Amino acid sequence: MLGRSERESGAQAELAATLAGWSTAGSAGSGPAGGPPLDLGSTSATLATVANIEDLAAVVHVGHPAQPSHDLERALLAAPPRLVITSAVAVPAQWVWVGRSTDATGSVVVDEAGMRDRRHVLRTMGASPRLVPTRTTIEERVAIAGQGGTLVLERQNVPAGYVELPGSERLSEGPPVWYGLVQARAAAPRFDGPSQVWLAFGPHDDHRGSLQQTLTVIADAGIDMQHLRSHRSQAGPHIFFSSFTCPDSAVLDRLTGEFDERGVAHRVLAVMAGEDFVPGPEAIVPQWSTRSVDA
């Protein structure tokens, strides 16, 4: 069986499951999923349910394999250690902009998933978003929009009598949306070829240079870090979330073994086969200070 959180697009989660073949296997690798992913509630509730029910996996929005969603990183590390993301797939965005007529000009009713995926496009279009929970029914959205309002929702959910508005195509022309499969495993998956690994770690104390020492261990293992983010921990020192390509399980074993010897807490959050996840994470054009550029 497959599930998803209540904040996720059911249509896109189902498409991801179909494209990746997750719809034909449960968390143990057997048995049909049997229809669209089940709504399992909040993200934390979804992860807890997957951790405690055999043969249940969930489709989750990952941000990008090489640049994870911080919300998902935190949620995974706070969830039972059995949970790990085991694969990822990119799906074309299914969002469209519709109204009762092509000259509709009212506010744009959009849910949390649509705003997450296409907020930049909506802003450049000059839209005035009216955010609603993803679990809001189509009938409720139509009522909220009123006679002159518009909707952003998945193509398959467009209500009868609504038409696409000029500029709607921009919502589907953007980058795809990356999803992953989270499963409960006794141990992180073994892998013989290049895979994207998400590794969370925490030095045993927070003294000056503690992070540098840990990063040296990672570099000595031959790993080129692609992503590093820190977060405060209620247990004491900072937590660090990382993402990198790892050639095989043996390299990861040596790294985590070195962590164990040094008293560095750690947990593998994801192992996704592959090393070229195209398109890559969204890039920015940095505007450095004049002095640093001249130097």
N, C-alpha and C positions, 0 to 999 in steps of 0.2 A: 504493500500500500504506500501511497505517496500523500504527503500533506504540504501545507504552506502556511505562512502566518496570515492573519487577518488584514495586515497592511500591504500585502503583496497582490499584484494583478493576477487574478485567477487565469485569465486568458493567456498571458505571457508565460506564467509558470507551467501551464499545460503544454504550450508550444515548446518550451525548453525541454520538458520531459519527453515529448514526442521526438524532437530532433536528436536528443542525446541517447534515446533508447531507455530512459529511466522508467518510462511508462510500462515496460514489460518486466520489470524486476523490482522486488522489495529490497529491504536493507540487507537481507541475507543472500540476495542474488537469485531468488526464485519466487515464482508466483506472480500473477498479473496484478497490476496496480488497480485496474477496474475503474476507469473513468477519470475525471479531472481531480487534481489534488484537493484533499480535504482541508477545510478551514480549521486550523488548530488553535486559533486565538492569537495572543500577543507573541512576539518573538521569543521571549523567555519561556512562555508556556509551550510554544512549538518545540523548542529544543528539549525541554524537560520531558515532553511526551515522547519524542523520538528516542530519548535515552532510556525510557522505561517500558516501551512497547516493542516486542520483537517483530521483525519484518515490516517495520514502519520507517520510512525515510522522508525527508522533506526537501523541497525545492526552495532555495534561498537566493536573494540578490547578493552578489559578492562584490559589487563595485567593478573590479578587474582582477584577474588572477595575480598580476604583478603589482597591483596597488589596491589592496583590500579596503572594503568599506570599514571605517573605524567602528561604526555601530555593531557590525557583525563580529569584528575582532573581539570587542569587549564582551558581547553577549556569549560568544563561544567560550572565552576564558572563564566566564562566570558560571558556565553550565557544566554538567557532569563531564569528567575527563574522558569518558568513552566516546564522546562525539568528535567527529572529524569530517571535513569536506573531502570527498574522494574523486570528484570530477567536475568539470565546468564546461559550459557551452554558451555561445553568443547567439542571441535571437534578434531578428529585426524588430524594431519598435512597432507596436500595433496601434499607436495612438492616432486619432483623427479628431478634427474640430468640426462640430456640426451645430446646426440651428434649424429652426422651423422654416426659415427661408434664407436665401443667400445674402440678404441685406440685414440679417440679425446683428445687433450691435450691443446687446446687453452684457452683463458680467459673465465670466467664464467659470462654470462649475467644473472643478477638477479634483480628483482624489489624491491621496498622499503618494501613491505610486506614480501617477502621471506627473505630478509636480516634481518628484525626485528625478524622473527620467528626462523631462522636457522643460524644466523651469527656465533655462537660458533662452530657449526658442520662444517661449511664451512672453518673456520680458521684451525681447527684440521685436515681437509682433505688437507690442503696446497693449497687451491684454490686461484685464483687471481680474485676476484669479480669485475665485471664492472657494476656499479649500473645504473639502468634506472628507470624512473618514472613508477608507476604501470599501468598508462593508456596507456603505450606503447603497440602497437599491436603485435601479434605474428609474423606477417610478418616483422615488423620493427626490432624485436629482432633477428630474423633469419639473417637479413641483417647485423646487428651490429656484430653478432657472427662470420660471415664469414664462410668459408669452414671448418676451423679446430676448431672453437670455440664451446662452450657448453652452455647449457641453464639450469637454475633452474626455474621451473614453476610448476603449478598444473597439476596433472596427466591427468585430463580431457582436458588440453590444449596442450598436446604434439603434435607437428606438424607431419604430415605424413613423413615417412622416417627416423625419429629419434628413437634411441634406448637408453635404460637405461644404464648408465655407472657403472662400478664396484664402490661400495661405496654409490650408490644412496639410498640404503635401510636405511642408517643411518639418512637420512633426515626425514623419516617417523617414525623412531623408537623413536624419542625424545618425550618430553612431549607434551600433546595436547595444543591447542590454545583456550583461553577463549574469548567468545564474550558475549555482553550484548545487550539488547533491550532498546533503549532510546525513550521515549515518552513524549508528552506534557500533563501534568496533572494540574488540578486546585490546587491540594494539593498532598503531598507525599502519597503513598499507605498506607492504614491501614493494620495491620497484627496481627494475634492472636498467631502465633508460631514463633520460632526462625528465625531470618532473618539477613542477612549481611547488615549493614548500612554504607554508606559513608557520613560523616558529615564534612562540612567545617565550621570553626569558626574563629573569630577574636576578641580578647580582645579589649575593648574600648580604651586602651592606651598600650604603650609598656614599662612600667616601670619595674624595676627589680622585678621578682616574679610574674608578671602578668600571664605568662603561667602556673606556678605552681598552682596558685589559680584556674585557669580554669580546670586543670587536676584533682585537688582535687574534684571539683564539679562532674566531670565525674566518678571518683572512688567512690564517695559517692552514686552515682546512681546505683552502683553495676556492672558497665561496665568494662570489661577487654579489654583494648586497644590492638589491634593487629598491627596497622599501624599508624604512625604519621610522617608527613612531613611538613616542613615550607616553605613558599615562601614570597618574599617581595610583598607589595601591594602599588600601586600608591595612594591609599586612606589614607596611613599613616602606621599604625602598621602592623606587620607581619600577614599573613594568615596561618592557620594550616589546613591540610587535615588529616582526620582520617578515620579508618575503624575498625569496631568491630561487634561482634555478639550481637544482642539485642533480649531479650525474647519476647517482644510484643510492640505494639504501646504505651501502657500506660507508660512504662518505658521511651521511647523516648520523649513522651509528657512532662513528669516530668523534664527530662533533659533540653529540649529546653525552658520550662517554667522558669527554674532556670536561664538559660542563659539570657532570656528576662529581668528578675528582676535585673540582674547584668550588663546589658548593653552590653552583649557579642553578636555581630552579628553572625548569623549562617544560614546555608542552608543545607538541606538534598539533596545530589546528587544522592543517589542510595538506593534502598530497594530491596534486592534479597532474596527470600524465601530460607531457608536452613541454616545450620551451619557447615556442613562438605563438603567443596568443594574440592574433591579429584581428582587428586593429588594437594597437597598444593603448595604454592609459591616456586620458586626455592630457594634452600638453599645454603649457603656458609660454608666453613670450616674456621673459624676465626683463624688468627695467632696473638695471643696476645703478648704483650711485656713480656720478661722473668720475670721482676719484678712483674707484675700483676699476672702471673701464680703462682709464688712462694709464693705470699701473700695469 
